[in-house]
């Protein structure tokens, strides 16, 4: 596959994604949020969960699987907590709204929690954390998809769960802690992309139906029936398995809608929790603890061959800052996907940085 070298202004790509979503029928208010969320995925390096998803979202809007208008239904409202039926509205918009609602409740109660059933796909979890840590809040996000199965219980070979990511944002200096990690070794998106590109996975992260390890993405999913190993692999996969069960309970369990209902729509069950440190102690005391911890990590003695120790999210923030400053290079194939969407809706593709004069 040819490597892309062209760079685009982030604002131009975000604007294009927004107008494509509007043309596909999504309310403009929601399109603004979804376009920003997809762009953030690419800015932070989560290229399987960025603008690569746009064409799929558009198809879901056009076939009615993603709800284009309206609001979630409030099913429960109890003090610090709330439960919504997302009605398969865009998951990126729903999750942002849930984070804001949890934050409002945390102001009053110290902790706020919002759970969503029947959300559509929520893209890159890491980007939701940025606004929370800038406010000085801790944010935790859990997500699962009851319509699909990619991960077997530890010791088994039959797919039951999805990669079930966990995200955590913690305000700290010089870098906030921004964790976004699946409870499986890798994601379904990376397996599918690697298969399309004819590549092997970086490690033997898959299990064949016969229980054998494999790095061949062709064995993943139907019809072969291979599964993704939980975090920890064969040696310590009980840990990832346990975390995955926890995520399913905190999302599908708390929402009352999941695998027993056998949904078929691409979607998510989501729980967003916000904690205000100031409800427990003065902010400077909390900050002193986490800042010391981050500093100790960054300045710790390194093992041979390691150039630097980083905290979760540090490399993503460096990448994001550089892309916002100098332009974003899209993953191979994404530009072609965007070209197809611009032709479908009669919209212009942004001009790469540095080619404006040539175009004139």
C-alpha positions in Angstrom: 0.0 0.0 0.0 1.3 3.4 -1.0 2.3 5.7 1.9 0.5 9.1 2.1 2.8 12.1 2.4 0.3 14.9 1.9 -0.8 16.9 5.0 -4.1 18.5 5.6 -5.2 21.2 8.0 -7.2 19.6 10.8 -9.9 22.3 10.5 -10.4 21.5 6.8 -10.8 17.8 7.4 -13.2 18.4 10.3 -15.2 20.8 8.2 -15.4 18.2 5.4 -16.5 15.4 7.7 -19.1 17.7 9.2 -20.6 18.6 5.9 -20.6 15.0 4.7 -22.5 13.9 7.8 -25.0 16.8 7.3 -25.5 15.7 3.7 -26.2 12.2 4.9 -29.0 13.5 7.1 -27.5 14.0 10.5 -28.6 17.1 12.5 -25.9 19.8 12.2 -25.4 20.1 16.0 -24.6 16.4 16.1 -22.5 16.4 13.0 -20.3 19.1 14.5 -19.5 16.8 17.5 -19.1 13.6 15.5 -16.8 15.2 13.0 -14.6 16.6 15.8 -14.5 13.2 17.5 -13.5 11.3 14.4 -10.8 13.9 13.6 -9.5 13.6 17.2 -9.0 9.9 16.7 -6.6 10.6 13.8 -4.9 13.4 15.6 -4.2 11.1 18.6 -3.0 8.2 16.3 -6.0 5.9 16.7 -6.3 5.7 12.9 -8.7 2.7 12.9 -11.1 4.8 15.1 -10.9 8.2 13.3 -12.0 9.4 9.9 -11.7 5.8 8.6 -15.0 5.3 10.3 -16.8 8.1 8.4 -17.9 6.1 5.4 -19.4 3.4 7.7 -21.2 6.1 9.8 -22.6 7.6 6.6 -23.9 4.2 5.4 -25.5 3.7 8.8 -27.2 7.0 8.6 -28.5 6.3 5.1 -29.9 2.9 5.9 -31.5 4.1 9.1 -29.4 2.1 11.6 -27.9 5.3 13.1 -30.7 7.7 14.3 -30.2 11.1 12.8 -32.4 13.3 14.9 -33.7 13.7 18.4 -32.5 13.1 21.9 -32.0 10.1 24.2 -34.8 8.9 26.5 -34.1 9.3 30.2 -35.0 6.0 31.8 -33.6 6.7 35.3 -32.6 9.8 37.2 -31.3 9.1 40.7 -29.0 11.6 42.4 -25.5 11.2 41.0 -26.6 8.7 38.4 -28.7 8.6 35.2 -29.6 6.0 32.6 -30.4 6.8 29.0 -31.8 4.9 26.1 -29.6 6.2 23.3 -32.0 5.2 20.5 -28.9 4.4 18.4 -28.2 8.1 18.0 -24.5 8.8 17.1 -22.4 7.4 19.9 -19.8 10.1 19.7 -22.4 12.8 20.4 -24.2 10.7 23.0 -20.9 10.0 24.9 -19.9 13.6 24.9 -23.4 14.6 26.2 -23.1 11.8 28.9 -19.8 13.1 30.0 -21.2 16.6 30.4 -24.1 15.3 32.3 -21.9 13.3 34.6 -19.7 16.3 35.1 -22.7 18.4 36.1 -23.8 15.8 38.7 -20.2 15.6 40.0 -20.3 19.3 40.8 -23.2 18.6 43.1 -22.4 15.1 44.4 -18.6 14.8 43.9 -19.2 11.9 41.6 -21.5 11.7 38.5 -22.3 8.6 36.4 -24.2 8.3 33.2 -25.0 4.9 31.5 -26.3 4.6 27.9 -28.1 1.6 26.4 -28.5 1.3 22.6 -25.9 3.9 21.7 -24.4 3.7 18.2 -20.6 3.3 17.9 -18.5 5.7 20.0 -15.2 5.8 18.1 -11.9 6.7 20.0 -12.5 6.8 23.8 -9.3 8.8 24.5 -10.6 12.0 23.0 -13.5 12.4 25.4 -10.9 12.7 28.3 -9.3 15.9 27.1 -12.1 18.3 28.2 -12.5 16.6 31.5 -8.8 16.8 32.6 -8.7 20.4 31.4 -11.6 21.1 33.9 -9.6 19.3 36.6 -11.9 16.3 36.6 -11.1 12.5 36.6 -13.1 10.7 33.9 -13.6 7.0 33.4 -15.3 5.4 30.4 -16.3 1.8 29.8 -17.8 0.5 26.5 -18.9 -2.8 25.0 -20.9 -3.8 22.0 -23.6 -6.5 22.6 -24.2 -6.9 18.9 -20.8 -8.5 18.2 -18.4 -11.0 19.7 -14.6 -11.2 19.2 -13.1 -12.4 22.5 -13.5 -15.8 24.1 -13.6 -16.3 27.9 -10.1 -17.2 29.2 -9.7 -20.9 28.6 -12.3 -21.0 25.8 -12.3 -20.7 22.1 -15.8 -19.4 21.3 -16.2 -15.7 20.9 -18.5 -14.1 23.5 -17.3 -10.5 24.3 -15.9 -7.5 22.3 -12.6 -5.8 23.1 -14.4 -3.8 25.7 -12.1 -0.7 26.1 -11.5 1.2 29.3 -10.5 4.9 29.3 -9.3 7.0 32.2 -8.3 10.7 32.2 -6.5 12.1 35.2 -5.3 15.7 35.4 -1.5 15.9 36.0 1.6 17.8 35.0 3.6 17.9 32.9 1.3 15.5 31.1 -2.2 14.3 31.9 -2.7 10.6 32.3 -4.9 9.5 29.3 -5.4 5.8 29.2 -7.4 4.3 26.4 -7.0 0.5 26.2 -8.9 -2.5 25.2 -9.3 -5.4 27.6 -8.2 -7.6 24.7 -4.6 -7.6 23.3 -5.7 -5.8 20.1 -8.9 -4.5 18.5 -11.2 -5.9 15.9 -10.5 -2.8 13.7 -6.8 -3.6 13.6 -7.4 -7.2 12.7 -9.8 -6.3 9.9 -7.4 -3.7 8.5 -4.5 -6.0 8.6 -6.5 -8.7 6.8 -7.5 -6.2 4.1 -3.9 -5.1 3.6 -2.5 -8.7 3.6 -0.4 -8.0 6.7 0.4 -10.2 9.7 -0.3 -8.9 13.2 2.7 -7.8 15.3 2.3 -10.8 17.5 0.4 -14.0 18.0 -2.6 -12.3 19.4 -5.3 -14.5 18.0 -6.6 -18.0 18.9 -7.8 -20.4 16.2 -10.9 -22.5 16.9 -8.5 -25.4 17.6 -6.9 -23.3 20.4 -3.7 -22.5 18.5 -1.9 -19.2 18.6 -1.8 -17.2 15.4 -0.7 -13.8 14.0 -2.7 -14.3 10.8 -5.8 -12.0 10.8 -7.4 -14.2 8.2 -8.4 -16.6 11.1 -10.2 -13.8 12.9 -14.0 -13.8 12.9 -16.4 -15.6 10.6 -16.2 -17.9 8.8 -12.9 -19.2 10.4 -14.1 -18.4 13.9 -10.8 -17.2 15.4 -10.9 -14.9 18.5 -8.7 -12.2 19.9 -6.9 -13.1 23.1 -7.7 -11.1 26.3 -5.0 -8.8 27.7 -2.3 -11.1 29.3 -2.5 -13.7 26.5 -2.3 -17.4 27.3 -0.1 -16.8 30.4 -2.1 -14.2 32.2 -5.3 -13.8 30.2 -7.4 -14.3 33.2 -6.7 -10.6 34.0 -8.0 -9.3 30.7 -10.9 -11.7 30.9 -11.8 -10.4 34.3 -11.6 -6.8 33.2 -13.7 -7.6 30.2 -16.4 -9.1 32.4 -16.3 -6.0 34.6 -16.8 -3.8 31.5 -19.8 -5.8 30.3 -21.4 -5.6 33.8 -20.8 -1.9 34.1 -22.2 -1.2 30.6 -24.8 -3.8 29.6 -25.5 -4.8 33.2 -26.2 -1.3 34.4 -28.1 -0.4 31.3 -30.3 -3.5 31.3 -29.8 -4.2 27.6 -27.2 -6.4 26.1 -26.4 -9.9 24.9 -29.6 -11.6 26.2 -31.6 -9.3 23.9 -29.4 -10.3 20.8 -29.2 -6.9 19.2 -28.0 -6.7 15.6 -27.3 -3.0 15.2 -23.7 -1.8 15.3 -23.7 0.0 18.7 -22.5 0.2 22.2 -23.4 0.1 25.8 -21.5 2.9 27.6 -20.9 4.1 31.1 -19.2 7.5 31.8 -18.1 8.4 35.3 -16.7 11.7 36.4 -15.0 12.3 39.8 -14.2 15.8 41.2 -11.1 15.6 43.3 -12.1 18.8 45.1 -15.0 16.9 46.6 -12.4 14.9 48.6 -9.6 17.3 49.3 -8.1 20.6 48.2 -7.2 20.3 44.5 -3.6 21.2 45.2 -3.2 18.2 47.5 -4.6 15.9 44.9 -2.3 17.5 42.3 0.7 17.2 44.4 0.2 13.4 44.6 -0.4 12.7 40.9 2.2 15.2 39.7 4.8 13.5 42.0 3.8 10.1 40.6 4.0 11.2 37.0 7.4 12.8 37.6 8.7 9.7 39.3 7.6 7.6 36.2 9.2 10.0 33.7 12.5 10.2 35.6 12.8 6.6 36.6 15.8 4.5 35.7 15.4 3.0 32.2 16.2 -0.6 31.2 18.7 -1.0 28.4 17.5 0.0 25.0 14.7 2.3 26.2 15.1 5.9 25.2 12.4 7.3 27.5 9.7 6.4 29.9 6.3 8.0 29.1 2.9 8.1 30.8 -0.3 6.9 29.0 -1.4 9.5 26.5 1.9 11.4 26.3 2.8 10.3 22.9 -0.7 10.8 21.7 -0.7 14.4 22.9 2.7 15.1 21.3 1.4 13.7 18.0 -1.9 15.7 18.4 0.0 18.9 19.0 2.3 18.4 16.1 -0.6 17.6 13.7 -2.5 20.7 14.8 0.6 22.8 14.2 1.9 21.3 11.0 -0.9 19.3 9.4 -2.3 15.8 9.5 -1.2 12.9 7.3 -4.1 10.5 6.8 -3.6 6.7 7.0 -3.4 5.1 3.6 -6.8 4.5 2.1 -8.6 7.2 4.2 -8.1 9.9 1.6 -9.6 7.6 -1.1 -12.6 7.0 1.1 -13.0 10.7 1.6 -12.8 11.3 -2.2 -15.6 8.8 -2.7 -17.8 10.6 -0.1 -17.1 14.0 -1.7 -18.2 12.7 -5.1 -21.3 11.1 -3.5 -22.4 14.4 -2.0 -20.8 16.9 -4.4 -18.4 18.4 -1.9 -14.9 19.6 -2.5 -11.9 17.8 -1.0 -9.6 20.0 1.0 -6.4 21.1 -0.6 -3.3 19.6 0.9 -0.9 22.0 2.7 1.7 23.4 0.4 -0.2 22.8 -2.8 -2.5 25.8 -2.8 -0.1 27.9 -4.9 0.3 25.0 -7.4 -3.4 24.7 -7.6 -3.7 28.4 -8.6 
